[in-house]
Every structure is written in C-alpha cells, then in structure tokens.
Amino acid sequence: APSTPLMPTQGGGPCIDKSGIARLPSHFVSIHKPCNGSGVIWEDVVGKNVGKEKRECLELLAAHSLSTGTRLEYNPRSGFVPFQDGIVLFVNMPTRHQGRRSLYSNEWLNEGRILTWYLRDKDWGGGKSETARLLGFGGANVETKESTVLFVRSGSGDFICCGRCSVSVPQVNAPPGEAKGKNLVKLHLELVHWDVLKEMPAFVELVDSLVIKDKGKNVPENDADLFTGTIMTDLSSFQKRLAGMVVDGNVIDAMGSAFECFKTDPKERSIDVGVTCLKNVFAGSNDPDVIKAAEILNKTAANLGLL
C-alpha cells in the first residue's frame, strides 16, 4: 500500500501532498551552492531572458538543489522570495508609454548600474528582520552581501536575470512612513554583474526603454511626456475626477481612464499595471482628495500583495 501522505506541520516544512508530490519551501533550498565544483549554474543566464513566470526563474535558481519530482513552494504574489542562503527579488517596470513616475517608482541610476527598490517597513524591521538578514544587513550569518538575486522585466515581457546585487541604504532616505508610497524603506540594488550586463542586448534594451539619457546621466521623463496624446486640457481636473472614482470605490473605471490616458496596450492591461498608471496620474498633486485617493490605492495594492 502507498505510504500515507505527509501534510505540512505548523511552520511550513517539507511535505508530500495528497497527490503524492513532494513540496519543499524555498527557505529550505540553496541557490548559491556550487554544483559539482563547477560554479553556480544559473549565473550562465545573467543578462538573458528567462521567461514570463516567476516559477521559471526560481526553478532555474534552485534546479541543482531539487530532486526529481520535487516542487518548490513559495508565495507567488510576493515581490521577493527567501531562500536558505539568499533572497530573490522580482521587479516589474512600467513600459515607456505607461509613464515613469509613481509614488514608489523603481528607477535605474548610473545608466543601469543601480536600481532603486522599496521594502515595506514591517518586512524591513529596522534592518534586523529575517528579510533584512538575507539582504545582507544585521551582521548575520550570510556568507556574502551579494546573496541577493534580481530579476527585472518591462510590462508583461520576459524577466531578465540581472544576477547578484549588493543592497545598501541610500545616505538620504526618508524615515519609515515618509518614504514614497508610505511605510516603505528605500534601498539601492547595485548590480554585481554590471560589466557583463552592459554588453547584453536584452539588458541594454530593458534599461534604455525606461530612461532618457541627458549628458551622460539618466533623467526621468517629464510630466508632459506622461500624458502625450491624452484628450484633456486640465491635469488637475483629471486627477480630481479619477481620485473621486477611487474614493467612491469605483477603482476599475478609474483604471480604465488611466489606461486610456497612457494609451496602454490592451494586452498589457492588468490590476498591477492599472495601479501603476493611477499612481502616475496622482503623482505630484497636493490636492487633499487626490492624496486621499493615492493612500487608498496604496492600501489596496498592499492588500493584493503588489507592494
């Protein structure tokens, strides 16, 4: 007779589900352990397209640690996935026609050498949480500060493996609760594999599609570019109209108007992209109603796991 299926105990350990599939939580898996003395296999794809799904990226990283038939378990809605000896970050950048600004926008700095990234204050824990430890903070038992692996994509395109990155706190950083998007801590992700990445076509296209170069520096697109082609003469009125929709609970119609504003491709329209577009519309306004709508949007995004 087949063995009795093992169900997970409190704490989320390894188990065998009712279908007989072995499931191993990500925090039990190594992603930096060399395979047969030949180095870390996944580093061969740095700068290349991996796929549209997070699972494709994660299974690539954990391939040498998973036995045949074992399924990797993780939270598919989270923007980061903890492993035994590191952490994997996923960043969805807007396409150019969706605009660049948002209340907590990720931005390329130094021509793509650094990417800004935001972590919720409750996950940061003053730099002493388990997540912060895996990011290389807190003086914990992480062998290298480059234990963080980054995947980035534009819109709904393929994730590109950006390799390892060193994480730091910018010298100028708003206290928790005052950062963009509120209750977020701003971090800098410096790409360790920069010398390789800058020669890779997929990565170069990713960065160039999201920045404008001016005298050797990356600068964000200006406000006028965000609303090119939009049939509106008063930005303030447009912001207040969409803010009213959000406050009244009509978020879907507000997203529809934001999609039209940025001429978002119908194939790329989603809740995630809609939240980004609305944040771009509300950015920079001092109107109390618009600020209130932005706060509601932030809470909605957090509840959906989009922050």
C-alpha positions in Angstrom: 0.0 0.0 0.0 1.3 3.5 -0.7 2.6 5.5 2.2 0.3 7.9 4.0 0.7 11.4 2.5 2.7 13.8 4.8 0.9 17.1 5.4 2.8 20.3 6.3 3.1 21.0 10.0 2.9 24.4 11.5 5.9 26.4 10.3 5.7 25.3 6.6 8.2 22.5 6.4 8.8 19.9 3.6 5.8 17.7 2.9 4.2 15.3 0.4 0.7 16.5 -0.7 -2.4 14.3 -1.3 -1.3 13.8 -4.9 2.0 12.4 -3.8 4.0 15.4 -4.9 6.9 16.4 -2.7 6.9 20.1 -1.8 9.9 21.9 -0.5 9.5 25.5 0.8 12.0 27.9 -0.7 13.7 28.7 2.7 15.0 25.1 2.8 16.7 25.5 -0.6 20.2 26.8 -1.5 20.6 29.0 -4.6 24.3 29.9 -4.2 25.8 26.4 -3.6 28.1 25.4 -6.5 27.1 22.3 -8.4 29.8 19.6 -8.8 32.5 22.2 -8.2 31.6 23.9 -11.5 30.2 27.1 -10.0 26.6 28.3 -9.8 24.8 27.1 -12.9 22.2 29.9 -13.1 24.9 32.6 -13.5 25.2 31.4 -17.1 22.0 33.2 -17.9 22.8 36.6 -16.4 21.6 39.3 -18.8 19.3 36.9 -20.7 15.6 36.4 -20.9 14.4 33.7 -18.6 10.6 33.6 -19.1 7.4 35.4 -18.1 6.7 33.4 -15.0 8.4 33.7 -11.6 8.4 29.9 -11.3 10.7 29.7 -14.4 13.2 32.0 -12.7 13.0 30.3 -9.3 13.3 26.8 -10.6 16.3 27.8 -12.6 18.0 29.0 -9.5 17.0 26.0 -7.4 17.5 23.3 -10.1 20.7 21.8 -8.5 19.0 21.7 -5.1 15.8 20.0 -6.0 15.5 16.2 -6.6 13.4 15.0 -9.5 9.7 15.4 -8.9 10.1 17.9 -6.0 8.1 21.1 -6.4 9.4 24.4 -5.0 7.0 26.2 -2.7 6.8 30.0 -2.3 4.4 32.9 -2.2 3.7 33.6 -5.9 2.2 37.1 -5.1 5.2 38.4 -3.2 7.9 40.6 -4.9 10.6 38.7 -3.1 11.2 35.0 -2.3 13.5 34.0 0.6 15.9 31.0 0.2 18.2 29.3 2.6 21.2 31.3 1.6 19.8 34.4 -0.1 16.8 36.1 -1.4 15.3 36.7 -4.9 13.7 39.9 -5.9 11.3 40.5 -8.8 10.7 44.0 -10.2 8.0 44.9 -12.8 9.0 48.1 -14.5 6.3 50.1 -16.5 6.8 50.4 -20.2 7.6 53.8 -21.6 4.0 54.6 -22.6 2.8 53.8 -19.1 4.9 56.6 -17.7 7.7 56.6 -15.2 6.5 58.4 -12.1 4.7 56.7 -9.3 4.5 57.1 -5.6 7.2 54.5 -5.2 8.7 54.0 -8.6 11.7 51.8 -9.2 14.4 53.8 -11.1 17.6 53.0 -12.9 20.5 55.0 -11.7 24.1 55.4 -13.1 22.9 54.1 -16.5 21.6 50.9 -15.1 24.2 50.0 -12.6 21.8 50.7 -9.7 18.1 50.1 -9.3 16.0 51.7 -6.5 13.8 49.3 -4.7 11.3 49.6 -1.9 10.6 47.3 1.0 7.7 47.5 3.4 8.7 48.8 6.8 7.2 45.7 8.6 9.4 43.5 6.4 12.5 45.6 7.0 12.1 45.6 10.8 14.7 48.3 11.3 17.2 46.3 9.3 17.1 43.4 11.8 14.4 41.2 10.3 15.0 37.9 8.6 14.4 39.5 5.2 16.9 42.2 6.0 19.4 39.5 7.1 19.0 37.8 3.7 19.6 41.1 2.0 22.9 41.3 3.8 22.1 43.5 6.8 22.2 43.0 10.5 25.6 41.4 10.6 24.0 37.9 10.3 25.2 34.6 9.0 25.2 35.4 5.3 28.4 34.4 3.6 28.4 37.3 1.2 26.5 40.6 0.9 25.9 39.6 -2.7 23.4 36.9 -1.7 20.5 38.8 -3.4 19.5 37.8 -7.0 17.4 40.2 -9.1 15.0 39.6 -12.0 13.5 42.6 -13.8 11.0 42.9 -16.7 9.2 45.7 -18.5 5.5 45.5 -18.7 4.4 41.9 -19.3 7.6 40.9 -21.0 10.1 38.3 -20.0 12.0 38.5 -16.8 15.7 39.2 -17.4 18.2 37.8 -14.9 20.3 40.7 -13.6 22.4 38.4 -11.4 23.6 39.1 -7.9 23.3 42.6 -6.4 24.7 44.3 -3.4 22.0 46.0 -1.3 22.5 49.3 0.5 20.5 52.1 2.2 20.9 55.4 0.4 22.5 58.2 2.5 19.4 60.3 2.1 16.4 58.1 3.0 13.1 59.2 4.3 12.1 57.7 7.7 9.5 54.9 7.5 6.1 56.4 6.9 7.6 59.3 4.9 9.0 57.4 2.0 7.2 57.4 -1.3 4.1 55.2 -1.0 4.3 55.5 2.8 5.7 52.8 5.2 8.3 51.9 2.7 12.1 51.8 3.1 14.1 52.8 0.0 17.1 50.6 -0.9 19.7 50.6 -3.7 20.4 47.5 -5.6 23.9 47.7 -7.2 24.4 45.1 -9.9 27.5 42.9 -9.2 27.5 41.6 -12.8 27.4 45.1 -14.3 30.4 44.5 -16.5 28.6 41.5 -18.1 25.1 43.1 -18.2 26.1 46.3 -20.0 27.2 44.1 -23.0 24.0 42.0 -23.1 21.4 43.2 -25.7 18.3 42.2 -23.6 19.5 44.1 -20.5 20.6 47.2 -22.6 17.2 47.3 -24.2 15.5 47.0 -20.8 17.3 49.9 -19.4 17.3 52.1 -22.5 13.5 51.7 -22.8 12.9 53.2 -19.4 15.4 56.0 -19.2 16.3 59.1 -21.2 20.0 59.9 -21.3 21.0 63.5 -20.9 24.7 64.5 -20.9 25.6 61.0 -19.7 23.0 60.9 -16.9 19.7 59.1 -16.6 16.8 61.5 -16.0 13.1 60.7 -15.7 10.7 61.7 -18.4 9.0 65.0 -17.9 5.3 65.4 -16.9 4.2 66.3 -20.4 5.5 63.0 -21.8 3.3 61.1 -19.3 0.2 62.5 -20.9 1.1 62.7 -24.6 -2.0 62.3 -26.8 -4.4 62.5 -23.9 -7.6 64.4 -24.6 -7.5 66.7 -21.6 -6.5 70.3 -21.1 -6.6 70.4 -17.3 -4.4 67.9 -15.5 -5.7 69.0 -12.1 -9.3 68.3 -13.1 -8.4 64.9 -14.5 -6.6 64.0 -11.3 -9.5 65.0 -9.2 -12.0 63.2 -11.4 -10.1 59.9 -11.1 -9.5 60.5 -7.4 -13.2 60.8 -6.9 -13.8 57.5 -8.6 -11.2 55.8 -6.3 -12.6 57.3 -3.1 -16.1 56.2 -4.2 -14.9 52.7 -4.7 -15.0 52.8 -8.5 -11.4 51.8 -8.9 -11.9 49.7 -12.1 -13.4 52.6 -14.1 -10.6 54.9 -12.8 -8.1 52.3 -14.1 -9.9 52.3 -17.4 -9.5 56.1 -17.7 -5.8 55.8 -16.7 -5.2 53.2 -19.3 -6.7 55.5 -22.0 -4.6 58.3 -20.6 -1.4 56.4 -21.2 -2.6 54.5 -24.2 -1.8 51.2 -22.6 -1.9 48.3 -24.9 -5.0 46.2 -24.1 -2.8 43.1 -23.9 -0.8 44.7 -21.1 -3.8 45.8 -19.0 -4.0 44.2 -15.6 -4.7 45.2 -11.9 -0.9 45.6 -11.3 -0.4 47.9 -14.4 -3.7 49.7 -13.5 -2.4 50.6 -10.1 0.8 51.9 -11.6 -1.0 54.0 -14.1 -3.2 55.6 -11.4 -0.3 56.3 -9.2 1.4 58.1 -12.2 -1.7 60.2 -12.6 -1.9 61.1 -8.9 1.9 61.8 -8.5 2.8 65.4 -7.7 -0.6 66.6 -6.7 -1.1 68.5 -3.4 -4.9 68.3 -3.6 -6.3 66.6 -0.4 -8.8 64.4 -2.4 -6.0 63.2 -4.7 -3.7 62.4 -1.8 -6.5 60.5 -0.1 -7.1 58.5 -3.3 -3.4 57.7 -3.5 -3.5 56.4 0.1 -6.5 54.2 -0.7 -4.7 52.9 -3.7 -1.6 52.1 -1.7 -3.6 50.1 0.8 -5.4 48.3 -2.0 -2.1 47.4 -3.6 -0.7 46.2 -0.3 -3.7 44.0 0.3 -3.3 42.5 -3.1 0.4 41.8 -2.5 1.5 44.3 -5.2 3.8 46.3 -2.9 
